Amino acid sequence: IPGLAELGGVTAPAFMEGVVNIVRQCATGPATGVIRRLGEPVQFDPDLLAQLRDAGVLPGATATFSAAGSYIVLQVEGHDRAVELPIELAAHIYVAS
């Protein structure tokens, strides 16, 4: 299948352009950022997606991230409920860099 550039179209930016995963974002302490994308490993589980949606973890939301052992805690502004994700899953949530 030809890429957009081969068809004369505008190519999409690289997947990691302008974003960093939340594990890296909070490596030196709690951090705040705007969620930009959820990677495929996070999108795979419908129950996890429902849990994230209920906690406001959606692209465009501003959240605080902090490490708690082998988990990352996400707290979205304006939502009471925080979410704890294993680092392996949290590495697939990206915020604006």
LINQUIHU-V572144 format. One record per residue. RES is the residue in three letters. PSI is psi in whole degrees, 0 to 359 (NA if undefined). OMEGA is omega in degrees with one decimal (NA if undefined). D_CENTER is the distance of its C-alpha to the mean C-alpha in whole Angstrom. Layout:
<<RES | PSI | OMEGA | D_CENTER> <RES | PSI | OMEGA | D_CENTER>>
//
This chain:
<<ILE | 124 | -179.8 | 29> <PRO | 148 | 176.0 | 29> <GLY | 167 | -179.3 | 26> <LEU | 321 | -179.3 | 26> <ALA | 323 | 179.8 | 28> <GLU | 338 | 178.9 | 30> <LEU | 1 | 179.9 | 31> <GLY | 9 | -180.0 | 31> <GLY | 175 | 177.4 | 28> <VAL | 128 | -179.9 | 25> <THR | 148 | 177.3 | 23> <ALA | 151 | 176.8 | 19> <PRO | 157 | 177.4 | 17> <ALA | 148 | -175.0 | 16> <PHE | 319 | -175.6 | 12> <MET | 2 | -179.3 | 11> <GLU | 121 | 175.7 | 14> <GLY | 7 | 179.9 | 12> <VAL | 161 | 174.8 | 9> <VAL | 147 | 180.0 | 8> <ASN | 156 | -172.8 | 6> <ILE | 338 | 176.6 | 6> <VAL | 314 | 178.2 | 9> <ARG | 321 | -177.2 | 11> <GLN | 325 | -176.8 | 10> <CYS | 22 | -178.0 | 12> <ALA | 330 | -177.7 | 15> <THR | 7 | 179.7 | 18> <GLY | 175 | 179.7 | 17> <PRO | 143 | -178.3 | 15> <ALA | 159 | 176.8 | 13> <THR | 144 | 177.8 | 12> <GLY | 168 | 177.8 | 10> <VAL | 122 | 179.9 | 9> <ILE | 129 | -178.5 | 5> <ARG | 325 | -179.5 | 6> <ARG | 154 | 174.7 | 5> <LEU | 122 | -179.3 | 5> <GLY | 165 | -176.3 | 7> <GLU | 319 | 179.5 | 10> <PRO | 331 | 177.6 | 11> <VAL | 325 | -177.8 | 9> <GLN | 345 | -172.7 | 11> <PHE | 327 | -172.7 | 14> <ASP | 110 | -178.9 | 15> <PRO | 324 | 179.6 | 16> <ASP | 320 | 177.2 | 16> <LEU | 317 | 178.3 | 13> <LEU | 320 | 178.4 | 12> <ALA | 318 | 178.4 | 15> <GLN | 316 | 179.1 | 14> <LEU | 317 | 178.9 | 10> <ARG | 315 | -179.3 | 12> <ASP | 331 | 179.2 | 15> <ALA | 1 | 177.7 | 13> <GLY | 11 | -179.1 | 12> <VAL | 86 | -176.8 | 8> <LEU | 153 | 175.7 | 8> <PRO | 134 | -178.9 | 8> <GLY | 343 | -179.5 | 10> <ALA | 145 | 174.7 | 10> <THR | 130 | -176.5 | 11> <ALA | 160 | 172.7 | 10> <THR | 140 | -177.5 | 12> <PHE | 138 | 175.5 | 10> <SER | 148 | 179.0 | 13> <ALA | 141 | 176.1 | 14> <ALA | 85 | -175.9 | 17> <GLY | 236 | -179.9 | 19> <SER | 20 | 179.3 | 17> <TYR | 159 | 170.8 | 14> <ILE | 131 | 178.6 | 11> <VAL | 127 | 178.6 | 12> <LEU | 131 | 175.8 | 10> <GLN | 114 | -178.5 | 12> <VAL | 136 | 177.4 | 12> <GLU | 134 | 177.5 | 15> <GLY | 2 | 178.2 | 18> <HIS | 139 | -178.5 | 17> <ASP | 332 | -170.9 | 19> <ARG | 125 | 173.2 | 17> <ALA | 159 | 178.1 | 14> <VAL | 135 | 174.0 | 12> <GLU | 125 | 179.7 | 13> <LEU | 142 | 172.4 | 11> <PRO | 147 | -178.7 | 13> <ILE | 323 | -178.6 | 12> <GLU | 324 | 177.0 | 12> <LEU | 319 | -178.4 | 9> <ALA | 333 | 179.6 | 7> <ALA | 351 | -179.7 | 7> <HIS | 16 | 171.9 | 6> <ILE | 125 | -171.7 | 2> <TYR | 139 | 177.3 | 3> <VAL | 161 | 177.3 | 6> <ALA | 136 | -179.5 | 9> <SER | NA | NA | 12>>
//
